[in-house]
Amino acid sequence: MVSGGAAAIAAALRTRGGIWSLFGRSIQLPFVRTICGGLYRVVAAHRHRLPGGTASCRLRD
């Protein structure tokens, strides 16, 4: 299965096990999924400004 965005983060967390799996499952709850999807888009749009980010991280307009 191929996932992207917040769904990919949730899938990765579920494979980690333990408390991370709980976080991954909680991201899939309807209300939380909506919030996480919006948060993911904001972070992706500004990832070049985050610590360790470079100009190559900038999304093309």
C-alpha positions in Angstrom: 0.0 0.0 0.0 1.3 3.5 -0.9 0.5 6.4 1.3 1.4 10.1 1.3 1.2 13.0 3.7 -0.2 12.5 7.2 -1.4 9.0 6.2 2.2 8.0 5.5 3.3 9.3 8.9 0.5 7.3 10.6 1.5 4.2 8.7 5.1 4.6 9.7 4.2 5.2 13.4 2.0 2.1 13.4 5.0 -0.1 12.3 7.1 1.2 15.2 5.0 -0.6 17.8 4.4 0.4 21.4 3.2 3.9 22.1 4.1 5.0 18.6 1.6 2.5 17.2 -1.1 4.2 19.4 -0.2 7.6 18.0 -0.3 6.2 14.4 -3.8 4.7 15.0 -5.0 7.9 16.6 -4.0 9.9 13.6 -6.6 7.9 11.6 -9.5 9.1 13.8 -11.8 11.4 11.6 -11.3 14.6 13.5 -7.6 14.0 14.2 -7.0 13.0 10.6 -8.4 16.4 9.4 -6.2 18.3 11.8 -3.1 16.3 11.0 -3.6 16.6 7.3 -3.7 20.4 7.6 -0.7 20.5 9.9 1.2 18.3 7.5 0.5 20.7 4.6 1.7 23.7 6.7 4.9 21.9 7.7 5.6 20.7 4.2 5.1 24.3 2.8 7.6 25.7 5.3 10.1 22.8 5.7 12.9 24.8 4.1 12.7 27.1 7.2 12.9 24.4 9.8 16.2 23.4 11.4 18.2 21.4 8.9 16.1 22.7 6.0 17.8 23.9 2.8 16.7 25.8 -0.3 16.3 22.4 -2.0 13.4 21.6 0.5 11.4 24.5 -0.9 8.2 23.5 -2.8 7.8 24.9 -6.2 4.9 27.3 -6.7 
